[in-house]
Amino acid sequence: MTYSRKNIAAMAGYVPGEQPQGRTFVKLNTNENPYPPSPKVGEALASFDVSRLRLYSEPSAARVRRAASEVLGLRPENYLIGNGSDDLLTIALRTFVDQGGVAAYTEPSYSLYPVLAELQGAQRRPVELTADFGLPSADELLARLEGATLFLVANPNAPTGNLLSRETLREVARRFAGVLWIDEAYADFSGQTCLDFVGEFPNVVVSRTLSKSYSLAGLRLGIACSSESIIFEMNKVKDSYNVDMVAQALAEAALRDQAYMRGNAQRIVATRRRVTERLREMGCDVLPSEANFIFVRPPQPAPAVFAGLRERGYLVRYFALPRIDDRIRVTMGTDAEMDGFLSAMAEILGVGQA
């Protein structure tokens, strides 16, 4: 017997990346940042007045919204702050998609998107990426989006890491009758953003997270930027105090140290280039990446390589899903961690080490 709704009982749910207990692994499986957050975050935590925790947090996260507006542009009223970007995505489904309505999303992409659609009791509308994991033409996309009220697009895409066409997304924003949500979780490792679309189109939302480039995955802080009318509607749906007081203080400190974040992002990009080059020398196919991870097709079966890395103490991500079950996703660690990973790969693949 189950007491849950039928769609909840029938669904599998989202499966997060492994968080190991006991044995020590080098974690290259959940796109976390290998470097600590800004020292200013530590200073903010040390100076936090614990007695304030008897009070509720500021419901709109006003100081975080001001800091976001100074960094990313537009006005504080154009921002909504969430308990991680997953919280914002949940709010989006509840705000823009009726039960029985249509939620669209690119595929392969972030595997939470279809789960959120199922939770809402919505119809799922996957939009297949092309053979090279790009967007189809705007006309093809819009035909596929007929009847949808929300279209979720990760850019750079996950788990593939590649950028999607700004021109195509701009055309979709101009012609789509629903809300275009561009999930820019990895944008700080890339040279491209669609934040300027927000000032141009009333139906575009661009989301960011502090989990990746700001090294704050454990804090849970997401940022959505959109027209004031969209933010107004989403505010009706969010929990009253969805971001706690400590998270707000630390997020503001992180946002105000852009130099530190940029420096770490540049280090990770340099590591990404080096590791990509070495893996290609080993006979691996590595998709061009604009994220803090790479998507690798090894010359041996991906499940065996995944298992071999795990045996050697390296956790990467393997998705047993159509089109991508021949690849592993590898998050960039420190240079020392990636040197060890490359040695393990060379051993598994039976190739000489540089």
C-alpha positions, 0 to 999 in steps of 0.5 A: 500500500502507498499513500502517495499520489500516483505519479509520485509512487510511479516515479524513480526520483532524482539520484544525486552523485555518490557522497562516499562514507568511510573510504577516502576518495578523490571526488570528481563526480559532483562538479564541486569546486576543489578550492575553498571559498573566498576568505571573506566568507570565512570572515563573515562566518566568524563575525556572524552574531549567533544571537540573531538566529532567534529571528527569522531571516530577511524573506527576500534576501535583500542584501544578496539581491543587491550584491547580485545586481551589482555583479550581474546588472539590472535592479535588485527587483529583477532577482529571486534568491533560492535555497540552491538553484534546485529550489528555484527550478522547483518554484519555476515548475510550480509557478509556470506549469499547471498539473497536466500542463507541459514542461519542456527541457533539453535532453540529454541534460540535467537529470533533475528537469524531468523529475521536477516535471513529474513531481508537478504532475506535468507532461514531460516534453524532452527536446533532443539535442543534435548528434553533437549535443547542440540545439536544433534549429529555432523552427524545429525547437519551436515546433517541439515546444508547441503547448509547453509553458516552460522550457528548461535549458542548461547552458553550458549544458550538463553533463556534456559541458558544451555551449548552446547557440546564443542565436538560437536561444535568442530566437526561441526567446523572441517567439516562444509563448512560454517562459525560457529558463536558461540555467547558467550554473557553469557560466563562470567557467565559460566566455558566454552568458545570456544575462543580457536577454533578461533586459530584452525579453520579458519571458526569459529567466537566467539562473546562477548558483554559488555551488560551482565557481564560488565553492559553496555547494554546501551553502545552497544558494541560487540566483534567478534573474528575470523581468519584474513581472516574472519575479513577482509571480515566483515570489508568490510560490517560494517559501516565506523564509527559503534562504536562512540568515547565515547563508544570506550573510555568506553569499553576500560576502562571496559575491563581493569578492569577484577577484577571488572567484575569477582567479579560481575559475581561471585555474580550473579552466587551465586544468580542464585544458591540460587534462583534456589534451592528455586524455586525447593523447590516450585515445579518449574522445573529449567533448569541448567543455565550457564548464568545470568538468569534461565529458569523456568517451574512453577507448574501453567500455565506460562502465569498466573505466568507471569501475577501474577508477573507483577501485583506484580511489577516483569517483567520476560520474557514469550515466547509464542513459541513451546516447551517453552511456559510453562516456564518463563525466569528470569534474576538475579537481586540483592539479595534484588530484588530476595528475593522480587521475591521469595516472589511473587512466593511463594504467586502466587504458594501458598507455604510457604516461607523459 
